[in-house]
Amino acid sequence: MSYKILVIDDDPGILRLIKNALSLNQYDVVTRQVIDDVNLCDFIGFDLILLDIMMPINGLDICEIIRNEINVPIIFITAKDLEEDLIKGIYAGADDYITKPFSIKELLARVKMHLRREERCRGKTEKIIFGKTEIDLDNQTVMVNGEKLPFTKREFIIIQLLITNTKKTFTIEEIYNRVYPNSSNTQFRSISEYIYQIRNKFKPYGINPIETMWGGGYKWKSEASIN
């Protein structure tokens, strides 16, 4: 299978570098240097998106606009590496974050990791239902009362980890290692941010599914409704 990847960066040198590296590894690569307007149709049909942040139209804004409709991994590539930028990326719906300068080996490893994870998830057919919530592990979707909640890939990984192991309390480090299986410069604090986002998306439906355990760590509640 030839994976199709969209790369967006206003630096033509970076675009050439990434396209050459990915094409040599048998990926079908489409590049865009200029984004004048965010048209959802331009982002459909890809298996993964690599997106620069510092462009005339901010990559964070692009991600926020397309995230609810585009259910493929989105990886930011940027020179910004401050913690506040990481958090903004999480809020926007990013699945990963690579800082410039980066090595080609790192880029290829991240891309391969996310595509492999997508393939594993597509091979599952299990649905988990509790109360008014339905979690489809095959399509990586969460429905509450028939409404789809807009979870990112990393948020869904955490949800899947916790709900398929309801008797276990996971430490932040254990969750971190599942979310970032390869080496990463991302800080542990990102896990707390993901948990916060998951809770916020369930909250309007009167659901609080994740419990913070004494001594640290998180666990999926056996009773997820808010009292």
Secondary structure, DSSP 4 states (H G I P E B T S, - for coil): ---EEEEE-S-HHHHHHHHHHHHHTT-EEEEES--SS--GGGGTT-SEEEEESSSSS-HHHHHHHHTTT--S-EEEEES---HHHHHHHHHHT-SEEEESS--HHHHHHHHHHHHHHHHHHHT---EEEETTEEEETTTTEEEETTEEE---HHHHHHHHHHHT-TT-PBPHHHHHHHH--S-----THHHHHHHHHHHHHHGGGTB--EEEPTTS-EEE-SS-B--
